């Protein structure tokens, strides 16, 4: 079963290059300073919690992007207020239906991102690299968060199948945990 990994409020702009097919947010924007701070709000999704080490997996997953600093956990989150926040719940019905996660990327001034917020859909079950019971039709939270943090840093959906920023993923697919050449090219272009 494939599901969309949705980024809300994103218009995309294709970067013209024969070697790369990555897509940036439109208008193109990036964080003004690096490393980009990311906070993980630790409550709200019963399949991503400390008992199965899912929160720990999420904190580790965001470090796949070289421009992200070490993620921290928090018991409080405020939408629209920096730093970027990953909320492990469907706060305000932002990610419902068939999306696995959604990133709000509309917090910017000029070409500088001020904040970005990620929400997961509590309707789905997630697994992580830290679980020991394997995968049974669950979605890999590590890869999903690596994908969503790509949006946080200014990258849109890729047209390259297999890239972390490709817009769909199947259950138990751990491929998006690793950045591909297309993902790295987009990050390097921005930073």
Secondary structure as the mmCIF struct_conf table of DSSP 4:
data_model
#
loop_
_struct_conf.conf_type_id
_struct_conf.id
_struct_conf.beg_label_comp_id
_struct_conf.beg_label_asym_id
_struct_conf.beg_label_seq_id
_struct_conf.end_label_comp_id
_struct_conf.end_label_asym_id
_struct_conf.end_label_seq_id
STRN STRN1 UNK A 2 UNK A 4
STRN STRN2 UNK A 8 UNK A 8
TURN_TY1_P TURN_TY1_P1 UNK A 9 UNK A 9
STRN STRN3 UNK A 11 UNK A 14
BEND BEND1 UNK A 18 UNK A 19
STRN STRN4 UNK A 23 UNK A 26
BEND BEND2 UNK A 27 UNK A 27
STRN STRN5 UNK A 30 UNK A 31
BEND BEND3 UNK A 32 UNK A 35
STRN STRN6 UNK A 36 UNK A 36
HELX_LH_PP_P HELX_LH_PP_P1 UNK A 37 UNK A 37
STRN STRN7 UNK A 38 UNK A 41
BEND BEND4 UNK A 44 UNK A 44
TURN_TY1_P TURN_TY1_P2 UNK A 46 UNK A 47
BEND BEND5 UNK A 48 UNK A 49
HELX_RH_3T_P HELX_RH_3T_P1 UNK A 50 UNK A 52
TURN_TY1_P TURN_TY1_P3 UNK A 53 UNK A 53
HELX_RH_AL_P HELX_RH_AL_P1 UNK A 54 UNK A 61
HELX_RH_3T_P HELX_RH_3T_P2 UNK A 62 UNK A 64
BEND BEND6 UNK A 65 UNK A 65
TURN_TY1_P TURN_TY1_P4 UNK A 66 UNK A 67
STRN STRN8 UNK A 68 UNK A 68
STRN STRN9 UNK A 72 UNK A 74
BEND BEND7 UNK A 75 UNK A 75
TURN_TY1_P TURN_TY1_P5 UNK A 79 UNK A 80
BEND BEND8 UNK A 81 UNK A 83
STRN STRN10 UNK A 84 UNK A 87
BEND BEND9 UNK A 88 UNK A 89
HELX_RH_3T_P HELX_RH_3T_P3 UNK A 91 UNK A 93
BEND BEND10 UNK A 94 UNK A 95
TURN_TY1_P TURN_TY1_P6 UNK A 97 UNK A 98
BEND BEND11 UNK A 100 UNK A 100
STRN STRN11 UNK A 101 UNK A 109
TURN_TY1_P TURN_TY1_P7 UNK A 110 UNK A 111
STRN STRN12 UNK A 112 UNK A 120
TURN_TY1_P TURN_TY1_P8 UNK A 122 UNK A 123
BEND BEND12 UNK A 124 UNK A 124
STRN STRN13 UNK A 126 UNK A 127
TURN_TY1_P TURN_TY1_P9 UNK A 129 UNK A 130
BEND BEND13 UNK A 132 UNK A 133
BEND BEND14 UNK A 136 UNK A 137
STRN STRN14 UNK A 139 UNK A 140
HELX_RH_AL_P HELX_RH_AL_P2 UNK A 141 UNK A 152
TURN_TY1_P TURN_TY1_P10 UNK A 153 UNK A 154
STRN STRN15 UNK A 155 UNK A 155
STRN STRN16 UNK A 158 UNK A 158
BEND BEND15 UNK A 159 UNK A 160
TURN_TY1_P TURN_TY1_P11 UNK A 161 UNK A 162
BEND BEND16 UNK A 163 UNK A 163
TURN_TY1_P TURN_TY1_P12 UNK A 164 UNK A 165
STRN STRN17 UNK A 166 UNK A 166
BEND BEND17 UNK A 167 UNK A 167
STRN STRN18 UNK A 168 UNK A 170
TURN_TY1_P TURN_TY1_P13 UNK A 171 UNK A 172
HELX_RH_3T_P HELX_RH_3T_P4 UNK A 175 UNK A 177
BEND BEND18 UNK A 178 UNK A 178
HELX_RH_AL_P HELX_RH_AL_P3 UNK A 181 UNK A 190
#
